[in-house]
C-alpha cells in the first residue's frame, strides 16, 4: 500500500554470485545472508544465490537460520558464531552447521545431537551422517575464535565425538578491504601455522576458508577451498579501493513517489529547525519516506540528493520520521505521483549506497542494512529461477 519500497533485482544477485564463483574458482562459495540478506530479504536472496551455484549459506543468528528453514531452504547453513547454550538444541534440530571455538560449546552441540538428533540426519546411527561443525581460529580480528594455541584441543574435542564431523577450520580477515595493508598477509601466515599444527596432530579438515568479499576479490591467497561473500553478493563493492574490480551489479533500488508539490517563496525555510532556507521561489516536493525507513536525519545537511525526472535534486531540510522535502527549483513539471529514486538509477543518473556511505562517513553495508522493515521489499527477475 505504501508508495515507497525497495526493489530487489534477483537476476543481479545471480549474476554477482556467478561472477564471484568465477573469480574464486576452484574454491566454492558461501553466500552470507545474515541481517535479512543485508536488508535485501534472506530467503529470496538465498534461493537466487543457490540457483547461481552457491554451495552454502551463512547467518549470524540461529533465528536467521530458522527463517531460512521455514522458507524452504534445505542447503547447508553455517552459523558464524557459537550459539547461546539455550539455542543449541534449535541449531541441531534445524540441521544448521554451528561454528565452535571452545570445548564447552563442542560438547554442548554433541550432547544436543545425542539427545534430539537433527532434522537433516536424525540421531546418530550406523549409516547416518553426524552433524558437521566448523572450528574458527582467531588470527587477529580478536572478536571470536579459538586462540591459535588452543586450536588443536578444540579440534580434537570435535573429532573425539562421534556425533560430530569436522567440516572446516576458518578465520576472518580484518583489513582485506584495504589491499595495501600487510596485515592480511600476516593473518594468512597465522592461519597456515594453525593448519600446520592441526596436520601434525593428524587433523586435516575438509574445508579451509578465510576470505570475506574483499579477500575473495583482492587476495587470491585467501581463497583456499571456499570464500564467504556477503556484501559483494548484493552488488556493493567492499570498499572504495576495490571499486569496479569484480564488475558487480547493485541489486537494490530504493524508490518512493512524490506525495505533494507546492510553490514556496524565497526566504522561506523548510522542515524542522528551519535549516534549509530557499534563496529563490522554488517548487518543493514532499516524499513519504523518512528516518524511520533508514534515511539519515542529516541527509540534507550532508548534501544528499534524490532523482526525480532523471535529474538530481537536493534533499531540502531536516529529514523527518516519515517524510523528506526536495528542492526542485523552478521545475513546475514535477507532479504528485512522480517516481523518486533515493538509491538506484533513473534516466542517465545514478545514486548508490556507496554514495550515501561516503557522505555519512560509513560503509555501504550500513546503508542497506539500515533500510527499515516498514519499507516493503519487491522482487523482480526475468531469468529462469525463483523470484
C-alpha positions as CSV (number, residue, x, y, z in Angstrom):
1,X,0.0,0.0,0.0
2,X,3.0,2.4,0.5
3,X,4.2,4.5,-2.3
4,X,7.7,3.6,-1.0
5,X,9.6,0.3,-1.5
6,X,12.9,-1.4,-2.0
7,X,13.1,-3.2,-5.3
8,X,15.5,-6.2,-5.4
9,X,16.8,-7.5,-8.7
10,X,17.3,-11.2,-8.1
11,X,18.9,-11.6,-11.5
12,X,21.6,-9.2,-10.4
13,X,22.1,-11.4,-7.3
14,X,22.5,-14.4,-9.5
15,X,25.0,-12.6,-11.8
16,X,27.0,-11.4,-8.9
17,X,27.2,-14.9,-7.4
18,X,28.3,-16.3,-10.8
19,X,30.9,-13.6,-11.1
20,X,32.3,-14.3,-7.6
21,X,32.3,-18.0,-8.3
22,X,34.4,-17.4,-11.4
23,X,36.8,-15.1,-9.5
24,X,37.3,-17.6,-6.7
25,X,37.4,-20.8,-8.7
26,X,38.1,-23.5,-8.0
27,X,37.1,-22.5,-4.4
28,X,33.4,-22.9,-3.6
29,X,31.2,-20.0,-2.5
30,X,29.2,-19.5,0.7
31,X,26.6,-16.7,0.3
32,X,26.2,-14.7,3.6
33,X,22.5,-13.8,4.1
34,X,22.6,-12.6,7.7
35,X,20.7,-9.4,8.7
36,X,17.9,-10.4,6.4
37,X,20.2,-10.7,3.4
38,X,21.8,-7.3,4.2
39,X,18.3,-5.8,4.0
40,X,17.5,-7.4,0.7
41,X,15.5,-10.4,2.0
42,X,17.3,-13.5,3.2
43,X,15.1,-16.2,1.8
44,X,14.7,-14.7,-1.6
45,X,18.5,-13.9,-1.9
46,X,19.3,-17.4,-0.6
47,X,17.2,-19.0,-3.3
48,X,18.8,-16.8,-6.0
49,X,22.3,-17.5,-4.7
50,X,21.8,-21.2,-4.6
51,X,20.4,-21.2,-8.1
52,X,23.5,-19.5,-9.3
53,X,25.8,-22.1,-7.7
54,X,26.4,-21.1,-4.1
55,X,27.4,-24.2,-2.1
56,X,26.4,-22.9,1.3
57,X,24.7,-20.1,3.1
58,X,25.8,-18.3,6.3
59,X,24.0,-16.4,9.0
60,X,24.9,-14.7,12.3
61,X,21.9,-15.9,14.4
62,X,20.1,-19.1,15.0
63,X,16.8,-17.3,14.3
64,X,18.1,-16.3,10.9
65,X,18.8,-20.0,10.1
66,X,15.3,-20.9,11.3
67,X,13.9,-18.3,8.9
68,X,15.7,-20.0,6.0
69,X,14.4,-23.4,7.0
70,X,10.9,-22.0,7.3
71,X,11.3,-20.5,3.9
72,X,12.0,-24.0,2.5
73,X,15.8,-23.7,2.2
74,X,17.4,-27.1,2.8
75,X,21.0,-26.2,1.8
76,X,23.9,-26.2,4.4
77,X,23.7,-23.2,6.6
78,X,26.7,-22.1,8.6
79,X,26.1,-20.1,11.9
80,X,29.1,-17.8,12.1
81,X,29.4,-17.6,15.9
82,X,28.9,-20.0,18.8
83,X,25.2,-20.1,19.6
84,X,23.9,-19.4,23.1
85,X,23.6,-22.5,25.1
86,X,19.8,-22.4,25.2
87,X,19.7,-22.2,21.4
88,X,22.0,-25.2,20.7
89,X,19.1,-27.6,20.6
90,X,17.5,-25.5,17.9
91,X,20.8,-25.5,15.9
92,X,20.7,-29.2,16.0
93,X,17.0,-29.7,15.3
94,X,17.3,-27.4,12.3
95,X,20.3,-29.1,10.9
96,X,22.4,-25.9,10.9
97,X,26.2,-26.1,10.9
98,X,27.5,-24.5,14.0
99,X,30.8,-22.7,14.5
100,X,32.6,-23.7,17.6
101,X,35.8,-22.3,19.2
102,X,35.6,-23.6,22.8
103,X,35.4,-27.1,24.3
104,X,32.2,-26.5,26.3
105,X,30.5,-25.5,23.0
106,X,31.7,-28.6,21.3
107,X,30.4,-30.9,24.0
108,X,27.1,-28.9,24.2
109,X,26.5,-29.4,20.5
110,X,27.4,-33.1,20.6
111,X,25.2,-33.7,23.6
112,X,22.3,-32.0,21.8
113,X,22.8,-34.2,18.8
114,X,22.8,-37.3,21.0
115,X,19.6,-36.1,22.7
116,X,17.5,-34.7,19.9
117,X,19.1,-35.7,16.6
118,X,18.9,-33.4,13.6
119,X,16.2,-32.5,11.2
120,X,18.5,-33.3,8.3
121,X,20.1,-36.6,9.5
122,X,18.3,-37.8,12.6
123,X,20.0,-39.2,15.7
124,X,23.5,-40.6,15.1
125,X,23.2,-44.2,13.9
126,X,25.0,-46.6,11.6
127,X,24.8,-45.1,8.1
128,X,23.7,-41.7,9.4
129,X,25.9,-38.7,9.0
130,X,27.0,-36.8,12.1
131,X,26.3,-33.1,12.4
132,X,29.0,-31.0,10.6
133,X,30.7,-28.3,12.6
134,X,33.2,-25.5,11.7
135,X,36.0,-24.5,14.0
136,X,37.1,-20.9,14.0
137,X,40.6,-19.7,14.9
138,X,41.3,-16.1,15.8
139,X,44.2,-14.8,13.7
140,X,44.0,-11.2,14.7
141,X,40.4,-9.9,14.3
142,X,40.0,-10.5,18.1
143,X,36.2,-10.8,18.1
144,X,35.6,-14.6,18.4
145,X,37.5,-17.7,17.7
146,X,39.9,-20.1,19.4
147,X,43.4,-18.8,20.2
148,X,45.9,-20.5,17.8
149,X,47.5,-22.2,20.8
150,X,44.1,-23.8,21.6
151,X,43.1,-24.9,18.1
152,X,44.3,-28.5,18.3
153,X,42.5,-29.0,21.6
154,X,39.2,-27.7,20.2
155,X,39.5,-29.6,17.0
156,X,40.3,-32.8,18.9
157,X,37.3,-32.3,21.0
158,X,35.2,-32.3,17.8
159,X,36.9,-35.4,16.3
160,X,36.5,-37.3,19.6
161,X,32.7,-37.0,19.5
162,X,31.0,-39.5,17.1
163,X,28.0,-37.2,17.0
164,X,30.1,-34.5,15.2
165,X,32.1,-34.2,12.0
166,X,34.8,-31.5,11.4
167,X,33.7,-29.7,8.2
168,X,36.2,-26.8,8.3
169,X,38.7,-24.7,10.1
170,X,38.3,-21.0,9.3
171,X,39.2,-17.4,10.2
172,X,38.1,-13.9,9.2
173,X,40.2,-11.2,7.6
174,X,40.2,-7.8,9.3
175,X,41.6,-5.5,6.7
176,X,41.1,-7.3,3.3
177,X,39.2,-4.2,2.0
178,X,42.5,-2.3,2.3
179,X,44.6,-4.2,-0.3
180,X,47.8,-2.4,0.6
181,X,47.6,-3.3,4.3
182,X,50.1,-6.1,5.1
183,X,48.1,-7.4,8.0
184,X,46.0,-9.7,5.7
185,X,49.2,-11.5,4.8
186,X,50.1,-11.8,8.5
187,X,46.7,-13.3,9.2
188,X,47.2,-15.8,6.5
189,X,50.6,-16.8,7.9
190,X,49.0,-17.3,11.3
191,X,46.2,-19.4,9.7
192,X,48.8,-21.5,7.9
193,X,50.6,-22.0,11.2
194,X,47.4,-23.2,12.8
195,X,46.7,-25.6,10.0
196,X,50.2,-27.0,10.3
197,X,49.7,-27.7,14.0
198,X,46.5,-29.5,13.1
199,X,48.2,-31.6,10.5
200,X,50.9,-32.5,13.0
201,X,48.1,-33.7,15.2
202,X,46.6,-35.8,12.5
203,X,43.7,-33.5,11.8
204,X,43.0,-32.4,8.2
205,X,39.7,-30.6,7.8
206,X,37.8,-31.0,4.5
207,X,37.4,-27.2,4.0
208,X,39.6,-24.2,4.9
209,X,38.1,-20.7,4.5
210,X,39.3,-17.2,5.3
211,X,38.0,-14.9,2.6
212,X,35.2,-12.4,3.0
213,X,34.0,-10.5,-0.1
214,X,37.1,-8.2,-0.1
215,X,39.6,-11.0,0.3
216,X,37.8,-13.1,-2.3
217,X,38.2,-10.2,-4.8
218,X,41.6,-8.8,-3.9
219,X,43.6,-11.6,-2.2
220,X,43.9,-14.8,-4.2
221,X,46.0,-16.5,-1.5
222,X,43.0,-16.2,0.9
223,X,40.5,-18.1,-1.2
224,X,41.5,-21.7,-0.1
225,X,38.6,-24.1,-0.5
226,X,35.7,-21.7,-0.1
227,X,35.0,-18.0,0.1
228,X,32.3,-16.4,2.2
229,X,30.8,-13.5,0.2
230,X,28.3,-11.1,1.8
231,X,28.2,-7.5,0.6
232,X,29.5,-8.5,-2.9
233,X,26.6,-10.8,-3.5
234,X,24.4,-7.7,-3.3
235,X,26.5,-5.8,-5.8
236,X,28.2,-3.4,-3.4
237,X,32.0,-3.1,-3.6
238,X,33.5,-3.9,-0.1
239,X,35.5,-0.6,-0.2
240,X,36.4,2.3,-2.5
241,X,39.8,0.7,-3.1
242,X,38.0,-2.3,-4.7
243,X,35.5,-0.3,-6.7
244,X,34.9,-2.0,-10.1
245,X,37.4,-4.8,-9.6
246,X,34.8,-7.5,-9.8
247,X,32.2,-5.9,-12.1
248,X,29.4,-6.2,-9.5
249,X,25.8,-5.0,-10.1
250,X,23.8,-3.4,-7.3
251,X,20.7,-5.4,-6.6
252,X,18.7,-2.9,-4.6
253,X,16.9,0.2,-5.6
254,X,15.1,2.4,-3.0
255,X,12.1,4.1,-4.6
256,X,9.3,6.4,-3.5
257,X,6.9,8.8,-5.2
258,X,6.1,12.5,-4.8
259,X,3.1,12.9,-2.4
260,X,2.6,16.7,-2.7
261,X,4.0,19.6,-4.6
262,X,3.9,23.3,-3.6
263,X,5.5,26.5,-4.6
264,X,7.3,28.2,-1.7
265,X,8.5,31.8,-1.7
266,X,12.1,32.9,-1.5
267,X,13.3,33.3,2.1
268,X,11.1,30.6,3.5
269,X,12.7,27.7,5.4
270,X,11.8,24.0,5.2
271,X,11.3,21.3,7.8
272,X,12.3,21.1,11.5
273,X,14.9,23.6,12.7
274,X,14.5,25.7,9.5
275,X,18.0,24.7,8.5
276,X,17.3,24.9,4.7
277,X,16.3,28.4,3.5
278,X,15.2,29.0,-0.1
279,X,17.2,31.6,-1.9
280,X,14.6,31.8,-4.7
281,X,11.0,30.8,-5.2
282,X,11.0,27.1,-5.6
283,X,8.9,24.1,-6.3
284,X,9.1,21.8,-3.2
285,X,8.2,18.1,-3.4
286,X,7.2,16.1,-0.3
287,X,8.2,12.4,-0.4
288,X,6.8,9.8,2.0
289,X,10.0,8.3,3.4
290,X,12.0,9.3,6.4
291,X,14.5,8.3,9.1
292,X,12.2,5.5,10.4
293,X,12.8,3.9,6.9
294,X,16.6,4.3,7.0
295,X,17.1,7.8,5.5
296,X,19.6,9.6,7.7
297,X,18.1,12.7,9.5
298,X,21.0,14.8,8.4
299,X,21.0,13.7,4.7
300,X,20.2,17.3,3.6
301,X,23.0,18.8,5.7
302,X,25.4,16.3,4.1
303,X,24.5,17.3,0.6
304,X,22.1,14.4,-0.1
305,X,20.2,14.2,-3.3
306,X,17.4,12.2,-4.9
307,X,16.4,11.6,-8.5
308,X,13.2,13.0,-9.9
309,X,12.6,13.1,-13.7
310,X,16.1,11.9,-14.3
311,X,17.7,14.9,-12.5
312,X,19.5,15.2,-9.2
313,X,17.5,17.3,-6.7
314,X,18.8,18.3,-3.3
315,X,17.1,16.9,-0.1
316,X,15.9,20.2,1.4
317,X,15.8,20.5,5.2
318,X,15.9,18.0,8.1
319,X,14.7,14.5,7.2
320,X,11.7,13.7,9.4
321,X,10.5,10.4,10.6
322,X,8.1,9.8,7.7
323,X,8.9,12.4,5.1
324,X,11.5,14.4,3.2
325,X,11.2,17.6,1.3
326,X,13.0,18.1,-2.0
327,X,14.0,21.4,-3.7
328,X,13.0,21.1,-7.3
329,X,14.0,24.7,-8.2
330,X,11.8,26.2,-10.9
331,X,10.7,22.9,-12.4
332,X,7.0,23.2,-12.4
333,X,6.8,19.8,-14.3
334,X,7.2,17.9,-11.0
335,X,3.9,16.4,-10.0
336,X,2.4,14.1,-7.4
337,X,2.9,10.5,-8.3
338,X,6.3,11.1,-9.9
339,X,8.9,8.4,-9.2
340,X,11.6,9.4,-6.7
341,X,14.8,7.3,-6.6
342,X,16.9,7.6,-3.4
343,X,19.2,4.7,-4.3
344,X,19.4,3.4,-7.8
345,X,19.2,4.6,-11.4
346,X,16.8,6.9,-13.1
347,X,17.4,8.2,-16.6
348,X,21.1,8.6,-17.0
349,X,21.7,9.4,-13.4
350,X,22.6,7.0,-10.5
351,X,22.9,7.3,-6.8
352,X,24.4,4.3,-5.0
353,X,24.5,3.0,-1.4
354,X,28.2,3.8,-1.6
355,X,27.5,7.4,-2.4
356,X,25.3,7.6,0.7
357,X,28.0,5.9,2.7
358,X,30.7,8.4,1.6
359,X,28.5,11.3,2.7
360,X,27.8,9.6,6.1
361,X,31.4,8.5,6.7
362,X,30.5,4.9,6.8
363,X,30.2,1.9,4.5
364,X,27.6,0.6,2.1
365,X,26.8,-2.3,4.4
366,X,25.3,0.0,7.0
367,X,23.2,1.9,4.4
368,X,21.4,-1.2,3.0
369,X,21.1,-2.9,6.4
370,X,19.6,0.3,7.7
371,X,16.6,0.3,5.4
372,X,13.8,-0.3,7.8
373,X,11.4,-3.2,8.0
374,X,8.4,-1.0,7.2
375,X,9.8,-0.5,3.7
376,X,8.3,-3.3,1.6
377,X,10.6,-5.4,-0.5
378,X,9.6,-6.1,-4.0
379,X,11.4,-8.7,-6.1
380,X,11.9,-8.8,-9.9
381,X,13.6,-11.2,-12.2
382,X,13.4,-12.1,-15.9
383,X,15.8,-15.1,-15.9
384,X,14.9,-18.6,-15.0
385,X,14.8,-19.5,-11.3
386,X,12.8,-18.5,-8.2
387,X,11.6,-14.9,-8.0
